[in-house]
Each structure stands twice: as structure tokens, then as C-alpha cells.
Amino acid sequence: MSELLCNMWRPALACAAVFASSVALGTCLAGCTRAARLDALTAMTSAASAAVPSMLDARERAGERCFDGTPTRAEASSCLDAVRADWRPVWIALDLLEDVNESALSGTVELEQAIGVYCGLASVLADRGVALPTEVCP
Amino acid sequence: MNPASLIQGAAELLSVLSTIAQTHGEAQADAALRAALASLRAKRSELDSIEAAESARLMRLPL
């Protein structure tokens, strides 16, 4: 039944979203076909990819602020170090999402893990003024 | 032809067609994920140029 529902609910992000919001998430993840799970992962990856320009704009603006006024090199450098540290969780989350994709392409699709990574990315981005669709997040 | 054999043959044909369809679906889903991953990586690579520009700008500031 869950497989049928998953296949009916393409694009698959909707499939994942429907079940992520229910206690049946584990059942769905086990029941979906591999193609449906790959589609769900593709939908999350595409959503993250679509948001990358906004991430880069926000990151660039944060860096620009380090050059406001007439800072010394040391002041601007210290400021940039702080900006880079602040944004590190975003790039780590994207690294993890890429890792999940690589694993999926070479074997089992760990959709539950992918949803966790994606929702973590959405969370750290929200703190930096960039929105991702979060219907899939519990 | 024996009706039972006909039914069995039809069932086997359906099974083969189902397997083909499933494999095709997985191949398509696999290709779509590869494309999405490649797109994500290409877009991310622009971060390098942002950081390089910042570093260059930093070097132009007074000590």
C-alpha cells in the first residue's frame, strides 16, 4: 500500500513529505521502490541546488560587510574568518547531502538519512536568511 | 494450445515486462539524481571565486 501511495505521489518529494509528517515514515521508506526513493532524493537535491545562488549571495553579502568603512587588513581578515566559520555548517551539510547521493548511486538509498541531512541544511540556512522547502521535514 | 500453458506463458511475459519497466524506472531515476548532483556541485564551485575575490581584496587593504 505504501509503495502504491509513493508511486502515486510523484514528484517523490511529496511522497517523502506525506510520510515524513506521519508515524508511517519508516514503513514508507522501507516500502517505496528504489526508483521512488531515488526520486525523493533527487527532489531534495534539486531543491538544495536551486537555493545555492541565494546561499552564495547571502554569503557574499556577509563577506562584503567585512570591508565596510576603512578596516585594516587585520580587522577585515578577522571578520572574514568569522564569516567563513559561520557559514561552515552550510557547506558541511551540503557535503553530507552529496555523500548521501553518492551512496545512493552506488547502492542503497538511505532516504531517512537524506531527509535528516536535508532538514539540517534547511535549518542552518534559515538561520542565515535562506529558505528551503521544509514540507519533508518532520 | 493448452489454455493452461497459454495462461502460464502470459503470466511469464507480464513478469518479464514488469521487470523491464522497473529496471527502466530505476535507470531514469538514477540518471536524474546524477544530473541533480552534478548541478549542485557546479553551483557550489562558485564559492571558491567569492573567497578568492575576498582574499585578493584583503591584500589591497593597509596593514
N, CA and C atoms of all chains as a GROMACS GRO file, in nm:
protein
  603
    1MET      N    1   0.083  -0.120   0.000
    1MET     CA    2   0.000   0.000   0.000
    1MET      C    3   0.087   0.126   0.000
    2SER      N    4   0.189   0.124   0.088
    2SER     CA    5   0.274   0.244   0.094
    2SER      C    6   0.348   0.263  -0.037
    3GLU      N    7   0.385   0.152  -0.101
    3GLU     CA    8   0.455   0.164  -0.230
    3GLU      C    9   0.364   0.227  -0.334
    4LEU      N   10   0.239   0.183  -0.334
    4LEU     CA   11   0.142   0.239  -0.427
    4LEU      C   12   0.126   0.388  -0.403
    5LEU      N   13   0.113   0.426  -0.277
    5LEU     CA   14   0.098   0.568  -0.244
    5LEU      C   15   0.220   0.647  -0.286
    6CYS      N   16   0.338   0.589  -0.262
    6CYS     CA   17   0.461   0.659  -0.300
    6CYS      C   18   0.464   0.683  -0.449
    7ASN      N   19   0.424   0.583  -0.526
    7ASN     CA   20   0.430   0.597  -0.671
    7ASN      C   21   0.323   0.694  -0.721
    8MET      N   22   0.213   0.701  -0.649
    8MET     CA   23   0.108   0.796  -0.686
    8MET      C   24   0.149   0.939  -0.657
    9TRP      N   25   0.237   0.957  -0.559
    9TRP     CA   26   0.268   1.090  -0.509
    9TRP      C   27   0.394   1.149  -0.568
   10ARG      N   28   0.424   1.116  -0.693
   10ARG     CA   29   0.537   1.182  -0.757
   10ARG      C   30   0.495   1.323  -0.795
   11PRO      N   31   0.580   1.426  -0.794
   11PRO     CA   32   0.720   1.414  -0.762
   11PRO      C   33   0.743   1.359  -0.623
   12ALA      N   34   0.848   1.283  -0.610
   12ALA     CA   35   0.864   1.200  -0.492
   12ALA      C   36   0.889   1.278  -0.365
   13LEU      N   37   0.927   1.406  -0.376
   13LEU     CA   38   0.942   1.483  -0.254
   13LEU      C   39   0.809   1.487  -0.180
   14ALA      N   40   0.702   1.495  -0.258
   14ALA     CA   41   0.570   1.494  -0.196
   14ALA      C   42   0.547   1.362  -0.126
   15CYS      N   43   0.594   1.254  -0.187
   15CYS     CA   44   0.582   1.122  -0.124
   15CYS      C   45   0.652   1.122   0.010
   16ALA      N   46   0.776   1.170   0.009
   16ALA     CA   47   0.850   1.173   0.134
   16ALA      C   48   0.782   1.265   0.234
   17ALA      N   49   0.731   1.377   0.184
   17ALA     CA   50   0.669   1.475   0.274
   17ALA      C   51   0.546   1.417   0.341
   18VAL      N   52   0.466   1.348   0.262
   18VAL     CA   53   0.344   1.289   0.317
   18VAL      C   54   0.376   1.197   0.433
   19PHE      N   55   0.480   1.115   0.412
   19PHE     CA   56   0.510   1.017   0.514
   19PHE      C   57   0.599   1.069   0.624
   20ALA      N   58   0.678   1.172   0.591
   20ALA     CA   59   0.761   1.230   0.696
   20ALA      C   60   0.674   1.291   0.804
   21SER      N   61   0.558   1.336   0.763
   21SER     CA   62   0.470   1.401   0.860
   21SER      C   63   0.382   1.300   0.932
   22SER      N   64   0.406   1.175   0.909
   22SER     CA   65   0.324   1.074   0.977
   22SER      C   66   0.413   0.974   1.048
   23VAL      N   67   0.352   0.899   1.134
   23VAL     CA   68   0.429   0.797   1.207
   23VAL      C   69   0.465   0.683   1.115
   24ALA      N   70   0.411   0.682   0.994
   24ALA     CA   71   0.436   0.572   0.900
   24ALA      C   72   0.562   0.592   0.819
   25LEU      N   73   0.645   0.692   0.857
   25LEU     CA   74   0.763   0.723   0.777
   25LEU      C   75   0.849   0.598   0.755
   26GLY      N   76   0.879   0.526   0.862
   26GLY     CA   77   0.964   0.409   0.849
   26GLY      C   78   0.905   0.306   0.756
   27THR      N   79   0.775   0.287   0.762
   27THR     CA   80   0.707   0.191   0.675
   27THR      C   81   0.720   0.232   0.531
   28CYS      N   82   0.702   0.364   0.506
   28CYS     CA   83   0.711   0.413   0.368
   28CYS      C   84   0.852   0.396   0.315
   29LEU      N   85   0.949   0.433   0.396
   29LEU     CA   86   1.087   0.428   0.348
   29LEU      C   87   1.125   0.285   0.313
   30ALA      N   88   1.070   0.191   0.389
   30ALA     CA   89   1.100   0.052   0.360
   30ALA      C   90   1.019   0.004   0.240
   31GLY      N   91   0.899   0.063   0.221
   31GLY     CA   92   0.808   0.012   0.120
   31GLY      C   93   0.822   0.073  -0.017
   32CYS      N   94   0.877   0.193  -0.026
   32CYS     CA   95   0.889   0.259  -0.156
   32CYS      C   96   0.985   0.180  -0.246
   33THR      N   97   0.960   0.187  -0.374
   33THR     CA   98   1.055   0.125  -0.467
   33THR      C   99   1.185   0.204  -0.464
   34ARG      N  100   1.292   0.144  -0.514
   34ARG     CA  101   1.419   0.214  -0.519
   34ARG      C  102   1.407   0.338  -0.607
   35ALA      N  103   1.333   0.326  -0.716
   35ALA     CA  104   1.316   0.442  -0.806
   35ALA      C  105   1.246   0.557  -0.733
   36ALA      N  106   1.145   0.525  -0.653
   36ALA     CA  107   1.072   0.630  -0.580
   36ALA      C  108   1.164   0.696  -0.477
   37ARG      N  109   1.249   0.616  -0.414
   37ARG     CA  110   1.342   0.673  -0.314
   37ARG      C  111   1.448   0.759  -0.383
   38LEU      N  112   1.493   0.713  -0.499
   38LEU     CA  113   1.588   0.796  -0.575
   38LEU      C  114   1.523   0.927  -0.617
   39ASP      N  115   1.397   0.919  -0.658
   39ASP     CA  116   1.326   1.040  -0.698
   39ASP      C  117   1.313   1.138  -0.581
   40ALA      N  118   1.286   1.083  -0.463
   40ALA     CA  119   1.274   1.170  -0.344
   40ALA      C  120   1.407   1.238  -0.316
   41LEU      N  121   1.514   1.164  -0.328
   41LEU     CA  122   1.647   1.220  -0.306
   41LEU      C  123   1.679   1.325  -0.412
   42THR      N  124   1.641   1.297  -0.535
   42THR     CA  125   1.662   1.394  -0.643
   42THR      C  126   1.586   1.524  -0.614
   43ALA      N  127   1.464   1.509  -0.566
   43ALA     CA  128   1.385   1.629  -0.537
   43ALA      C  129   1.451   1.713  -0.429
   44MET      N  130   1.503   1.649  -0.325
   44MET     CA  131   1.570   1.724  -0.218
   44MET      C  132   1.699   1.788  -0.269
   45THR      N  133   1.773   1.713  -0.349
   45THR     CA  134   1.899   1.765  -0.404
   45THR      C  135   1.872   1.883  -0.496
   46SER      N  136   1.768   1.872  -0.577
   46SER     CA  137   1.734   1.981  -0.668
   46SER      C  138   1.690   2.104  -0.592
   47ALA      N  139   1.616   2.083  -0.483
   47ALA     CA  140   1.573   2.198  -0.402
   47ALA      C  141   1.694   2.267  -0.340
   48ALA      N  142   1.788   2.187  -0.291
   48ALA     CA  143   1.910   2.245  -0.234
   48ALA      C  144   1.991   2.317  -0.341
   49SER      N  145   1.999   2.255  -0.458
   49SER     CA  146   2.076   2.314  -0.568
   49SER      C  147   2.014   2.447  -0.611
   50ALA      N  148   1.882   2.451  -0.618
   50ALA     CA  149   1.814   2.574  -0.659
   50ALA      C  150   1.840   2.688  -0.561
   51ALA      N  151   1.867   2.652  -0.436
   51ALA     CA  152   1.890   2.754  -0.334
   51ALA      C  153   2.036   2.798  -0.326
   52VAL      N  154   2.125   2.730  -0.397
   52VAL     CA  155   2.268   2.766  -0.388
   52VAL      C  156   2.297   2.910  -0.429
   53PRO      N  157   2.238   2.962  -0.538
   53PRO     CA  158   2.264   3.103  -0.570
   53PRO      C  159   2.226   3.197  -0.455
   54SER      N  160   2.116   3.170  -0.389
   54SER     CA  161   2.077   3.253  -0.274
   54SER      C  162   2.177   3.238  -0.160
   55MET      N  163   2.224   3.115  -0.140
   55MET     CA  164   2.326   3.092  -0.036
   55MET      C  165   2.450   3.174  -0.067
   56LEU      N  166   2.494   3.168  -0.193
   56LEU     CA  167   2.616   3.238  -0.230
   56LEU      C  168   2.599   3.389  -0.220
   57ASP      N  169   2.479   3.438  -0.258
   57ASP     CA  170   2.452   3.582  -0.245
   57ASP      C  171   2.461   3.625  -0.099
   58ALA      N  172   2.396   3.547  -0.013
   58ALA     CA  173   2.396   3.581   0.130
   58ALA      C  174   2.538   3.573   0.188
   59ARG      N  175   2.609   3.471   0.146
   59ARG     CA  176   2.748   3.456   0.192
   59ARG      C  177   2.835   3.571   0.143
   60GLU      N  178   2.814   3.611   0.018
   60GLU     CA  179   2.894   3.720  -0.038
   60GLU      C  180   2.862   3.852   0.034
   61ARG      N  181   2.734   3.874   0.061
   61ARG     CA  182   2.696   3.997   0.134
   61ARG      C  183   2.759   3.999   0.271
   62ALA      N  184   2.761   3.884   0.337
   62ALA     CA  185   2.822   3.877   0.470
   62ALA      C  186   2.970   3.914   0.462
   63GLY      N  187   3.036   3.866   0.358
   63GLY     CA  188   3.178   3.898   0.339
   63GLY      C  189   3.198   4.046   0.306
   64GLU      N  190   3.106   4.101   0.227
   64GLU     CA  191   3.116   4.243   0.189
   64GLU      C  192   3.118   4.333   0.312
   65ARG      N  193   3.041   4.294   0.410
   65ARG     CA  194   3.031   4.378   0.530
   65ARG      C  195   3.165   4.389   0.603
   66CYS      N  196   3.252   4.295   0.578
   66CYS     CA  197   3.385   4.300   0.642
   66CYS      C  198   3.471   4.414   0.586
   67PHE      N  199   3.428   4.466   0.472
   67PHE     CA  200   3.507   4.572   0.409
   67PHE      C  201   3.440   4.709   0.423
   68ASP      N  202   3.329   4.711   0.497
   68ASP     CA  203   3.261   4.839   0.520
   68ASP      C  204   3.352   4.932   0.599
   69GLY      N  205   3.340   5.062   0.570
   69GLY     CA  206   3.425   5.158   0.641
   69GLY      C  207   3.567   5.149   0.588
   70THR      N  208   3.661   5.170   0.674
   70THR     CA  209   3.802   5.160   0.633
   70THR      C  210   3.877   5.068   0.728
   71PRO      N  211   3.848   4.937   0.718
   71PRO     CA  212   3.913   4.844   0.811
   71PRO      C  213   4.060   4.824   0.776
   72THR      N  214   4.139   4.791   0.875
   72THR     CA  215   4.276   4.747   0.847
   72THR      C  216   4.269   4.605   0.792
   73ARG      N  217   4.379   4.558   0.738
   73ARG     CA  218   4.381   4.421   0.685
   73ARG      C  219   4.352   4.320   0.796
   74ALA      N  220   4.407   4.345   0.913
   74ALA     CA  221   4.386   4.252   1.025
   74ALA      C  222   4.239   4.247   1.067
   75GLU      N  223   4.177   4.366   1.069
   75GLU     CA  224   4.035   4.370   1.109
   75GLU      C  225   3.948   4.297   1.006
   76ALA      N  226   3.972   4.325   0.879
   76ALA     CA  227   3.892   4.260   0.775
   76ALA      C  228   3.918   4.109   0.772
   77SER      N  229   4.043   4.072   0.793
   77SER     CA  230   4.077   3.930   0.793
   77SER      C  231   4.008   3.856   0.906
   78SER      N  232   4.008   3.918   1.022
   78SER     CA  233   3.942   3.858   1.138
   78SER      C  234   3.792   3.844   1.112
   79CYS      N  235   3.735   3.949   1.053
   79CYS     CA  236   3.592   3.947   1.019
   79CYS      C  237   3.561   3.836   0.919
   80LEU      N  238   3.645   3.823   0.817
   80LEU     CA  239   3.622   3.718   0.716
   80LEU      C  240   3.635   3.578   0.776
   81ASP      N  241   3.730   3.564   0.867
   81ASP     CA  242   3.744   3.434   0.935
   81ASP      C  243   3.615   3.398   1.007
   82ALA      N  244   3.555   3.499   1.071
   82ALA     CA  245   3.431   3.475   1.144
   82ALA      C  246   3.317   3.439   1.048
   83VAL      N  247   3.312   3.509   0.934
   83VAL     CA  248   3.208   3.480   0.835
   83VAL      C  249   3.224   3.338   0.783
   84ARG      N  250   3.348   3.302   0.751
   84ARG     CA  251   3.373   3.167   0.697
   84ARG      C  252   3.337   3.059   0.800
   85ALA      N  253   3.367   3.086   0.925
   85ALA     CA  254   3.332   2.990   1.030
   85ALA      C  255   3.181   2.980   1.045
   86ASP      N  256   3.115   3.095   1.033
   86ASP     CA  257   2.970   3.097   1.048
   86ASP      C  258   2.902   3.016   0.938
   87TRP      N  259   2.958   3.020   0.818
   87TRP     CA  260   2.897   2.950   0.705
   87TRP      C  261   2.944   2.805   0.691
   88ARG      N  262   3.042   2.765   0.771
   88ARG     CA  263   3.094   2.628   0.756
   88ARG      C  264   2.986   2.521   0.771
   89PRO      N  265   2.892   2.536   0.867
   89PRO     CA  266   2.788   2.433   0.879
   89PRO      C  267   2.706   2.414   0.752
   90VAL      N  268   2.690   2.520   0.675
   90VAL     CA  269   2.613   2.509   0.549
   90VAL      C  270   2.688   2.420   0.450
   91TRP      N  271   2.818   2.447   0.437
   91TRP     CA  272   2.895   2.368   0.339
   91TRP      C  273   2.910   2.224   0.386
   92ILE      N  274   2.919   2.205   0.518
   92ILE     CA  275   2.926   2.068   0.571
   92ILE      C  276   2.795   1.993   0.540
   93ALA      N  277   2.684   2.062   0.558
   93ALA     CA  278   2.554   1.999   0.530
   93ALA      C  279   2.543   1.963   0.382
   94LEU      N  280   2.593   2.051   0.295
   94LEU     CA  281   2.591   2.019   0.152
   94LEU      C  282   2.684   1.902   0.120
   95ASP      N  283   2.799   1.898   0.188
   95ASP     CA  284   2.890   1.783   0.172
   95ASP      C  285   2.818   1.653   0.208
   96LEU      N  286   2.745   1.657   0.319
   96LEU     CA  287   2.674   1.536   0.364
   96LEU      C  288   2.566   1.496   0.264
   97LEU      N  289   2.497   1.596   0.210
   97LEU     CA  290   2.394   1.566   0.111
   97LEU      C  291   2.457   1.501  -0.013
   98GLU      N  292   2.573   1.552  -0.053
   98GLU     CA  293   2.643   1.492  -0.167
   98GLU      C  294   2.686   1.349  -0.134
   99ASP      N  295   2.731   1.328  -0.010
   99ASP     CA  296   2.771   1.193   0.031
   99ASP      C  297   2.654   1.095   0.023
  100VAL      N  298   2.537   1.142   0.071
  100VAL     CA  299   2.418   1.056   0.067
  100VAL      C  300   2.383   1.022  -0.078
  101ASN      N  301   2.398   1.121  -0.166
  101ASN     CA  302   2.371   1.097  -0.308
  101ASN      C  303   2.467   0.994  -0.365
  102GLU      N  304   2.594   1.010  -0.331
  102GLU     CA  305   2.694   0.915  -0.381
  102GLU      C  306   2.662   0.773  -0.334
  103SER      N  307   2.625   0.763  -0.208
  103SER     CA  308   2.590   0.630  -0.154
  103SER      C  309   2.470   0.573  -0.227
  104ALA      N  310   2.373   0.658  -0.254
  104ALA     CA  311   2.251   0.612  -0.321
  104ALA      C  312   2.282   0.564  -0.462
  105LEU      N  313   2.372   0.634  -0.528
  105LEU     CA  314   2.405   0.597  -0.666
  105LEU      C  315   2.486   0.468  -0.673
  106SER      N  316   2.552   0.436  -0.562
  106SER     CA  317   2.634   0.315  -0.564
  106SER      C  318   2.574   0.200  -0.485
  107GLY      N  319   2.454   0.222  -0.430
  107GLY     CA  320   2.394   0.113  -0.352
  107GLY      C  321   2.259   0.150  -0.296
  108THR      N  322   2.247   0.132  -0.166
  108THR     CA  323   2.118   0.153  -0.101
  108THR      C  324   2.087   0.300  -0.082
  109VAL      N  325   1.963   0.335  -0.105
  109VAL     CA  326   1.919   0.472  -0.085
  109VAL      C  327   1.874   0.489   0.060
  110GLU      N  328   1.954   0.561   0.139
  110GLU     CA  329   1.921   0.584   0.279
  110GLU      C  330   1.836   0.711   0.286
  111LEU      N  331   1.708   0.696   0.252
  111LEU     CA  332   1.622   0.813   0.241
  111LEU      C  333   1.601   0.882   0.375
  112GLU      N  334   1.590   0.802   0.480
  112GLU     CA  335   1.570   0.860   0.613
  112GLU      C  336   1.689   0.948   0.650
  113GLN      N  337   1.809   0.898   0.621
  113GLN     CA  338   1.931   0.976   0.648
  113GLN      C  339   1.932   1.102   0.560
  114ALA      N  340   1.890   1.086   0.436
  114ALA     CA  341   1.888   1.201   0.344
  114ALA      C  342   1.793   1.309   0.393
  115ILE      N  343   1.679   1.268   0.444
  115ILE     CA  344   1.582   1.365   0.496
  115ILE      C  345   1.642   1.439   0.616
  116GLY      N  346   1.712   1.365   0.701
  116GLY     CA  347   1.778   1.428   0.816
  116GLY      C  348   1.881   1.531   0.772
  117VAL      N  349   1.961   1.495   0.673
  117VAL     CA  350   2.064   1.587   0.623
  117VAL      C  351   1.999   1.709   0.560
  118TYR      N  352   1.898   1.684   0.477
  118TYR     CA  353   1.830   1.794   0.407
  118TYR      C  354   1.766   1.890   0.509
  119CYS      N  355   1.701   1.834   0.609
  119CYS     CA  356   1.634   1.920   0.708
  119CYS      C  357   1.737   1.994   0.794
  120GLY      N  358   1.851   1.932   0.818
  120GLY     CA  359   1.960   2.002   0.887
  120GLY      C  360   2.009   2.120   0.804
  121LEU      N  361   2.022   2.097   0.674
  121LEU     CA  362   2.063   2.205   0.584
  121LEU      C  363   1.960   2.318   0.586
  122ALA      N  364   1.833   2.280   0.579
  122ALA     CA  365   1.727   2.382   0.581
  122ALA      C  366   1.734   2.464   0.709
  123SER      N  367   1.765   2.397   0.818
  123SER     CA  368   1.771   2.465   0.948
  123SER      C  369   1.886   2.565   0.953
  124VAL      N  370   2.005   2.524   0.911
  124VAL     CA  371   2.119   2.615   0.918
  124VAL      C  372   2.104   2.728   0.816
  125LEU      N  373   2.036   2.700   0.706
  125LEU     CA  374   2.013   2.807   0.608
  125LEU      C  375   1.912   2.908   0.658
  126ALA      N  376   1.810   2.859   0.726
  126ALA     CA  377   1.707   2.950   0.778
  126ALA      C  378   1.771   3.051   0.873
  127ASP      N  379   1.871   3.007   0.948
  127ASP     CA  380   1.941   3.098   1.039
  127ASP      C  381   2.018   3.205   0.964
  128ARG      N  382   2.041   3.182   0.835
  128ARG     CA  383   2.119   3.277   0.754
  128ARG      C  384   2.034   3.344   0.648
  129GLY      N  385   1.902   3.336   0.668
  129GLY     CA  386   1.810   3.409   0.580
  129GLY      C  387   1.783   3.346   0.446
  130VAL      N  388   1.815   3.217   0.431
  130VAL     CA  389   1.788   3.147   0.304
  130VAL      C  390   1.685   3.037   0.332
  131ALA      N  391   1.578   3.035   0.252
  131ALA     CA  392   1.470   2.940   0.277
  131ALA      C  393   1.479   2.820   0.184
  132LEU      N  394   1.457   2.703   0.239
  132LEU     CA  395   1.440   2.581   0.161
  132LEU      C  396   1.299   2.529   0.189
  133PRO      N  397   1.239   2.459   0.092
  133PRO     CA  398   1.111   2.395   0.123
  133PRO      C  399   1.128   2.294   0.236
  134THR      N  400   1.041   2.300   0.334
  134THR     CA  401   1.059   2.211   0.451
  134THR      C  402   0.941   2.117   0.473
  135GLU      N  403   0.858   2.099   0.368
  135GLU     CA  404   0.744   2.009   0.384
  135GLU      C  405   0.788   1.868   0.421
  136VAL      N  406   0.907   1.832   0.376
  136VAL     CA  407   0.957   1.697   0.400
  136VAL      C  408   1.004   1.678   0.544
  137CYS      N  409   1.029   1.790   0.613
  137CYS     CA  410   1.088   1.782   0.747
  137CYS      C  411   0.981   1.752   0.851
  138PRO      N  412   1.012   1.661   0.943
  138PRO     CA  413   0.913   1.627   1.047
  138PRO      C  414   0.893   1.744   1.143
  139MET      N  415  -0.357  -2.480  -2.861
  139MET     CA  416  -0.264  -2.466  -2.747
  139MET      C  417  -0.339  -2.489  -2.617
  140ASN      N  418  -0.273  -2.556  -2.526
  140ASN     CA  419  -0.332  -2.581  -2.395
  140ASN      C  420  -0.359  -2.448  -2.323
  141PRO      N  421  -0.485  -2.426  -2.281
  141PRO     CA  422  -0.517  -2.298  -2.214
  141PRO      C  423  -0.430  -2.272  -2.092
  142ALA      N  424  -0.398  -2.377  -2.019
  142ALA     CA  425  -0.314  -2.358  -1.900
  142ALA      C  426  -0.175  -2.308  -1.938
  143SER      N  427  -0.123  -2.362  -2.048
  143SER     CA  428   0.010  -2.317  -2.094
  143SER      C  429   0.004  -2.173  -2.142
  144LEU      N  430  -0.110  -2.140  -2.208
  144LEU     CA  431  -0.128  -2.003  -2.257
  144LEU      C  432  -0.127  -1.904  -2.141
  145ILE      N  433  -0.200  -1.940  -2.035
  145ILE     CA  434  -0.207  -1.852  -1.918
  145ILE      C  435  -0.070  -1.840  -1.851
  146GLN      N  436  -0.004  -1.954  -1.842
  146GLN     CA  437   0.129  -1.951  -1.780
  146GLN      C  438   0.226  -1.866  -1.862
  147GLY      N  439   0.217  -1.880  -1.995
  147GLY     CA  440   0.302  -1.800  -2.082
  147GLY      C  441   0.275  -1.653  -2.068
  148ALA      N  442   0.147  -1.619  -2.059
  148ALA     CA  443   0.110  -1.478  -2.044
  148ALA      C  444   0.161  -1.423  -1.912
  149ALA      N  445   0.151  -1.504  -1.807
  149ALA     CA  446   0.199  -1.460  -1.675
  149ALA      C  447   0.349  -1.437  -1.677
  150GLU      N  448   0.420  -1.526  -1.745
  150GLU     CA  449   0.566  -1.509  -1.753
  150GLU      C  450   0.602  -1.384  -1.834
  151LEU      N  451   0.525  -1.361  -1.941
  151LEU     CA  452   0.551  -1.241  -2.022
  151LEU      C  453   0.528  -1.115  -1.939
  152LEU      N  454   0.419  -1.115  -1.862
  152LEU     CA  455   0.390  -0.999  -1.776
  152LEU      C  456   0.502  -0.978  -1.675
  153SER      N  457   0.551  -1.087  -1.621
  153SER     CA  458   0.659  -1.077  -1.522
  153SER      C  459   0.784  -1.015  -1.584
  154VAL      N  460   0.816  -1.059  -1.705
  154VAL     CA  461   0.934  -1.004  -1.774
  154VAL      C  462   0.914  -0.856  -1.803
  155LEU      N  463   0.793  -0.821  -1.853
  155LEU     CA  464   0.765  -0.681  -1.884
  155LEU      C  465   0.773  -0.593  -1.759
  156SER      N  466   0.723  -0.649  -1.648
  156SER     CA  467   0.727  -0.574  -1.522
  156SER      C  468   0.871  -0.549  -1.478
  157THR      N  469   0.955  -0.653  -1.493
  157THR     CA  470   1.096  -0.639  -1.456
  157THR      C  471   1.164  -0.534  -1.544
  158ILE      N  472   1.134  -0.537  -1.674
  158ILE     CA  473   1.191  -0.439  -1.767
  158ILE      C  474   1.149  -0.298  -1.726
  159ALA      N  475   1.020  -0.281  -1.697
  159ALA     CA  476   0.968  -0.148  -1.661
  159ALA      C  477   1.035  -0.097  -1.534
  160GLN      N  478   1.052  -0.187  -1.436
  160GLN     CA  479   1.113  -0.148  -1.309
  160GLN      C  480   1.258  -0.106  -1.329
  161THR      N  481   1.329  -0.184  -1.410
  161THR     CA  482   1.470  -0.152  -1.437
  161THR      C  483   1.482  -0.018  -1.509
  162HIS      N  484   1.392   0.002  -1.605
  162HIS     CA  485   1.393   0.129  -1.679
  162HIS      C  486   1.365   0.246  -1.585
  163GLY      N  487   1.268   0.227  -1.493
  163GLY     CA  488   1.235   0.333  -1.397
  163GLY      C  489   1.353   0.366  -1.308
  164GLU      N  490   1.424   0.264  -1.263
  164GLU     CA  491   1.541   0.287  -1.177
  164GLU      C  492   1.652   0.358  -1.254
  165ALA      N  493   1.669   0.320  -1.380
  165ALA     CA  494   1.773   0.384  -1.461
  165ALA      C  495   1.743   0.531  -1.481
  166GLN      N  496   1.617   0.561  -1.506
  166GLN     CA  497   1.578   0.702  -1.522
  166GLN      C  498   1.599   0.780  -1.392
  167ALA      N  499   1.558   0.720  -1.280
  167ALA     CA  500   1.571   0.786  -1.151
  167ALA      C  501   1.719   0.806  -1.117
  168ASP      N  502   1.798   0.708  -1.151
  168ASP     CA  503   1.942   0.715  -1.128
  168ASP      C  504   2.004   0.830  -1.209
  169ALA      N  505   1.964   0.841  -1.335
  169ALA     CA  506   2.017   0.948  -1.422
  169ALA      C  507   1.975   1.085  -1.370
  170ALA      N  508   1.853   1.095  -1.322
  170ALA     CA  509   1.804   1.223  -1.271
  170ALA      C  510   1.881   1.265  -1.146
  171LEU      N  511   1.911   1.168  -1.061
  171LEU     CA  512   1.988   1.200  -0.940
  171LEU      C  513   2.130   1.243  -0.976
  172ARG      N  514   2.190   1.174  -1.072
  172ARG     CA  515   2.325   1.213  -1.116
  172ARG      C  516   2.326   1.356  -1.168
  173ALA      N  517   2.224   1.391  -1.244
  173ALA     CA  518   2.216   1.527  -1.300
  173ALA      C  519   2.198   1.630  -1.189
  174ALA      N  520   2.114   1.598  -1.091
  174ALA     CA  521   2.090   1.692  -0.980
  174ALA      C  522   2.218   1.711  -0.898
  175LEU      N  523   2.290   1.602  -0.877
  175LEU     CA  524   2.415   1.610  -0.801
  175LEU      C  525   2.520   1.693  -0.876
  176ALA      N  526   2.528   1.672  -1.006
  176ALA     CA  527   2.625   1.748  -1.087
  176ALA      C  528   2.592   1.897  -1.084
  177SER      N  529   2.465   1.928  -1.091
  177SER     CA  530   2.422   2.068  -1.088
  177SER      C  531   2.457   2.132  -0.953
  178LEU      N  532   2.430   2.059  -0.846
  178LEU     CA  533   2.462   2.110  -0.712
  178LEU      C  534   2.611   2.140  -0.701
  179ARG      N  535   2.693   2.048  -0.747
  179ARG     CA  536   2.839   2.066  -0.737
  179ARG      C  537   2.886   2.184  -0.822
  180ALA      N  538   2.831   2.197  -0.941
  180ALA     CA  539   2.872   2.307  -1.029
  180ALA      C  540   2.839   2.442  -0.965
  181LYS      N  541   2.721   2.451  -0.907
  181LYS     CA  542   2.681   2.579  -0.845
  181LYS      C  543   2.767   2.609  -0.724
  182ARG      N  544   2.794   2.505  -0.645
  182ARG     CA  545   2.875   2.527  -0.524
  182ARG      C  546   3.015   2.578  -0.554
  183SER      N  547   3.066   2.540  -0.670
  183SER     CA  548   3.205   2.573  -0.701
  183SER      C  549   3.226   2.724  -0.708
  184GLU      N  550   3.116   2.800  -0.724
  184GLU     CA  551   3.129   2.946  -0.730
  184GLU      C  552   3.174   3.006  -0.597
  185LEU      N  553   3.156   2.930  -0.490
  185LEU     CA  554   3.204   2.979  -0.360
  185LEU      C  555   3.354   3.006  -0.365
  186ASP      N  556   3.426   2.922  -0.438
  186ASP     CA  557   3.572   2.939  -0.446
  186ASP      C  558   3.608   3.077  -0.502
  187SER      N  559   3.535   3.121  -0.604
  187SER     CA  560   3.568   3.251  -0.664
  187SER      C  561   3.531   3.365  -0.569
  188ILE      N  562   3.426   3.348  -0.490
  188ILE     CA  563   3.390   3.450  -0.391
  188ILE      C  564   3.502   3.463  -0.288
  189GLU      N  565   3.549   3.349  -0.238
  189GLU     CA  566   3.654   3.354  -0.137
  189GLU      C  567   3.786   3.405  -0.194
  190ALA      N  568   3.812   3.372  -0.320
  190ALA     CA  569   3.934   3.421  -0.384
  190ALA      C  570   3.929   3.573  -0.400
  191ALA      N  571   3.812   3.624  -0.438
  191ALA     CA  572   3.797   3.769  -0.453
  191ALA      C  573   3.813   3.839  -0.318
  192GLU      N  574   3.760   3.779  -0.214
  192GLU     CA  575   3.776   3.838  -0.079
  192GLU      C  576   3.923   3.841  -0.039
  193SER      N  577   3.992   3.733  -0.066
  193SER     CA  578   4.133   3.727  -0.028
  193SER      C  579   4.214   3.832  -0.104
  194ALA      N  580   4.182   3.848  -0.232
  194ALA     CA  581   4.252   3.948  -0.313
  194ALA      C  582   4.223   4.088  -0.260
  195ARG      N  583   4.098   4.111  -0.226
  195ARG     CA  584   4.059   4.242  -0.173
  195ARG      C  585   4.129   4.270  -0.041
  196LEU      N  586   4.142   4.165   0.038
  196LEU     CA  587   4.208   4.176   0.168
  196LEU      C  588   4.353   4.224   0.152
  197MET      N  589   4.417   4.170   0.050
  197MET     CA  590   4.560   4.204   0.028
  197MET      C  591   4.578   4.350  -0.012
  198ARG      N  592   4.472   4.413  -0.060
  198ARG     CA  593   4.483   4.552  -0.102
  198ARG      C  594   4.461   4.649   0.015
  199LEU      N  595   4.420   4.595   0.130
  199LEU     CA  596   4.396   4.682   0.247
  199LEU      C  597   4.529   4.717   0.315
  200PRO      N  598   4.531   4.834   0.381
  200PRO     CA  599   4.653   4.870   0.455
  200PRO      C  600   4.671   4.779   0.574
  201LEU      N  601   4.797   4.757   0.610
  201LEU     CA  602   4.825   4.672   0.726
  201LEU      C  603   4.785   4.744   0.855
   0.00000   0.00000   0.00000
